[in-house]
Amino acid sequence: MAVMFPGYTTAETALLVGKARSITIDTDLNLLILHDGVTPGGAPFTGQTGMVFYGTGDPPEGTYPNGSLYLKIEEE
């Protein structure tokens, strides 16, 4: 299974107000951008220690390193 996110240039990203809890890619900087539904440009995800991908349920109990990202997969 592949997960693909919409990509935008840095200039386009700066103007974008993405839907709450959505992710886009800044294609100039190769960064994940997290959106809250109100902030133009969103917030870059700059975690340094890795990413956590889990699945359809809630995250398992435990400690995750700083900078980890949990993606919950939901069916529409």
C-alpha positions in Angstrom: 0.0 0.0 0.0 1.3 3.5 -0.9 0.3 6.7 0.8 0.5 9.8 -1.3 -0.1 13.4 -0.2 -0.7 16.4 -2.4 2.4 18.4 -3.2 2.8 22.2 -3.5 5.7 24.6 -4.0 6.8 26.7 -1.1 5.0 29.7 -2.4 1.8 27.7 -2.9 2.1 26.1 0.6 2.5 29.6 2.2 -1.0 30.5 1.0 -2.7 27.2 1.6 -5.1 26.7 4.5 -5.4 22.9 4.5 -8.2 21.0 6.1 -7.8 20.2 9.8 -5.6 17.1 10.3 -4.5 17.0 6.6 -0.9 16.6 5.4 0.7 18.1 2.3 4.2 18.1 0.9 6.3 21.2 0.3 7.9 20.0 -3.0 10.6 22.6 -3.0 11.9 21.8 0.5 10.7 18.1 0.6 8.9 18.7 4.0 5.7 17.2 5.4 3.3 20.1 6.2 0.6 19.5 8.9 -2.6 21.5 8.7 -5.1 22.6 11.3 -7.8 24.1 9.1 -7.0 27.8 10.0 -3.3 28.5 9.7 -2.1 29.6 6.2 0.9 27.6 5.3 0.4 25.0 8.0 3.3 23.8 10.2 6.3 21.9 8.9 6.9 18.5 10.5 10.6 18.6 11.3 11.0 15.5 13.6 14.5 14.3 13.7 14.2 10.8 15.3 11.9 9.0 13.0 8.2 8.4 12.1 5.7 5.9 13.5 3.1 4.5 11.1 0.6 2.2 12.7 -2.8 1.5 11.2 -6.5 1.9 11.7 -6.8 1.8 15.5 -5.6 4.1 18.3 -1.9 4.1 18.9 -0.6 1.4 21.2 0.4 2.4 24.7 4.1 3.1 25.0 6.8 5.7 24.6 7.6 7.2 21.2 10.8 9.2 20.5 10.4 13.0 20.1 9.7 13.9 16.5 7.7 10.7 15.8 4.5 11.0 13.7 1.5 8.8 14.2 -0.8 8.4 11.2 -4.2 6.9 11.9 -5.8 5.5 8.8 -9.6 6.1 8.6 -11.9 4.9 5.9 -14.3 7.5 4.4 
